[in-house]
Amino acid sequence: MNQSDIAGKLEHVLRHARQNSPFYRQSYAHLAEDETRLERFPILDHTAFWNANGLENNTVLTGPLLEGVVFKSGGTTGNPKFSPYTREEWRLKTHYMGMGFAKAGVIPGDRVANLFRGGDLYASLLSMGTAMLACSCPVVTYPIGDFIGIEAIVAAIEVHHLTVLAGIPSSLLKVAEYVARTGKAGTLAVRSVLFAGESLYPDQQLLLADVFQGAAIRTLGYASVDGGAIGYADDACGPNEFKPFEEHMVVEIVSDEDHRPVSEVGVPGRILLTNLDRWLMPIVRYPAGDRAEWVTVGTERRFRLLGRSDEGARVGLVTLYIEDLRKVLAPFWQELRLIDFQLHLRHMERKDQLTLRLSSLTSESTRKPFEERIRAQLFVARPELKHAVDAGAVHPVAFEWVGSDGLEVVERTGKLRRVVDERRLGA
């Protein structure tokens, strides 16, 4: 598909969203009817989008949900977010994911352990399984999942002589740690370890390489439940680098300062997504929640992920949105005389850690007793985080108390950095 055809698809998506979605019609009311320049359309506001995209009185969808599949897309227990696909939209998403799977180094006849998460409207197990079947390279897939005991997972890998392990890093690391502890490394046929869903850090990659000697360790690609299939990694890509699926997704990187699209190499910004194949729930200039920079531009564009943006903080597999944290802290705000808050993300000992940095005017003795209460309310709002902590997938939530000048800001503008990601990708 050439650039003219892609531009035509984009115009069709913009027109369709504007004509058939009350939410987008209102959002674009200030634009001329014949406007087709994507950069002129407003960046989608997460809060407004999901408030309008509920189960009742939905104004985002362009029509009734009559067939297809529905997934859960994060959010608090009191405000769940759901992401519907028609059958054709789902087919196209997994088709592109399958193209990325073929780039990940599988060979004909590979036996692939699908260790992604399933159930409770999670998309991973089903989407990866369907993508594996859509892969141009013939493979056999085994939908094992990550919800059974580690002993059963490793037993399945042994019994079926599986050659490829595919899963999120935390699941793959559990397998590696068990294999190392039980001395089974030399008995397995694993020749490739493929990851997706979260970043694989250098210390984690060293462990996998040490346990699965000689195995290639690569990414399956970059995708999201709401956005779709975003990018793939081929042999030209370095760590955390991807090429966009240009026929399926318009990937923009916008400046932190003026929110305009970045076209230069090496300039960091936020990722925006516009899906060219999503019609029931249009995705137009949707903040992915990630930061990136272009590595190459032109006909073979390639971008490098730099961590999470201010839209949310991803701790392991759990995403915490800023508005969710505001609600958690609201009951304590006056009593603690809070000034503001910031999320710090760190990575150590092969695990992520969330630290709440709270700026308060109260004394240290006053603050300390509140930590457990705040932590408890956070777990009520995001039970997935408690599950991850209890399972040892992430470190316990930590607290840092600072004064009014203890929160990091953007040097040029003085604006508060809501999320400070101290993790280093690809270092």
C-alpha positions, 0 to 999 in steps of 0.5 A: 500500500502506497502513501496515497492509499494510506492517506485515503484510509486516514481521511476515511477514518476521520470522516467516519468518526466525525459523522458516526460518533457523537463524542468525536463529532463534538470534539471536532466541532471547531474544525472545518468539515473538509479538514483532513490534516491529522495534526489539526485534530485535537489530542484525545483526552483520556478522561473525557474519552472513557467517561463517554465510552461506558457500558450505558449511554455510550457516545464514542461507538459509531454503532451498536455492538452486534458481533465481535469480541470485548476486552477489559482495558484497565481502569479502577474497579469503580470505572472499568474500561472495555474495548470492543472489536468487530470480527474484521477489526480483530482479524486485522489486528491479529493479522498484523501481530502475526506479521510481527511474530514472523519477524521475531525469528521463528522457523517452520515447525517451531512449537511455541509455548503461549504463556500470556495471560487469559481470562477476565477479559484479558486480551493477551492469551487470545490475541497472541494465540490468534496472531501465532496462527496468522503467522506466515511461518508455520508453527504449532502453538500451545496455549498454556497461559500463566495462570497454572502452577510453575511446575505444570508450565515447565512440565508442559514445556518438557513433555511437548519438547517446546522450542519457543517460549512466548510471554510477558517478562515476569512470566518468562523470568518465573520459568527461568528461575524455576528451571535454574533452581531445579537443574532442568536447563540442559533438558529443555529444547528451548531455542528462542524466548520471545517477550511482549507486554512490558519492557525486558531490562538488561538484568532480566535478559542476562538471567534468561540468557544464562538459563537458556544457553544459546537461546535468542531473546527477542521481542514479539512486537509492540501492541495495546488493547486499545491502540491495536498492533503498533509496531514490529521489530526486525533485524535492523531494530536495536533494543526497544526499537520498532517499525510502525505497521504503517498500513494499520497504524499512524504513529506520531511522536509529539513534543512535550513543549508544544504538542506538535508532531516531531519529525527529527531523529532523537527528539523525545516525546509522547506517542499518539496512535491513530488506528486505520482499521478500527471503525466501531470504537475509533482510535484517533490521536490516542495517547499510548502512555509511552514516550519515544524518539525517532531513530530513523525517519523517511520510508523506513521509520523506526522509533525507540521506546523511552518509558512511560509518559504522564498518562499513566505509570506502568508497574510490571503489567499494572497501569496506574492512571493519574486520575486514579491516584488523585481519587486515592489521595483525595480523602487524605489531602487536607489532613496531610496538608498535601501540596502535590504528588509524583510517581517514581518508577524504579527497576532493581533486582529484576523487578519494578517498584512504584514509589509515591513521592508526596509533597506535604507540609506536615511533620514526619511523625504525622505522615508515617501512619498514613502510609499503610492507609494510603497503600490499602486504598490504592490496593482497593482501587487497583487490586491488580497491583496488590496481586502483583506485589503479593505474587512477588512480581513487583516490589512493595509500594514505597513512599517518599515525603518531601517539601514543597520543592521536592518534586521534579519539574520540567526544566524549561517550563517549570511544569511538574513531571507527574511520572518520573520513570527512572528505569533505563531501557536497553541500557 
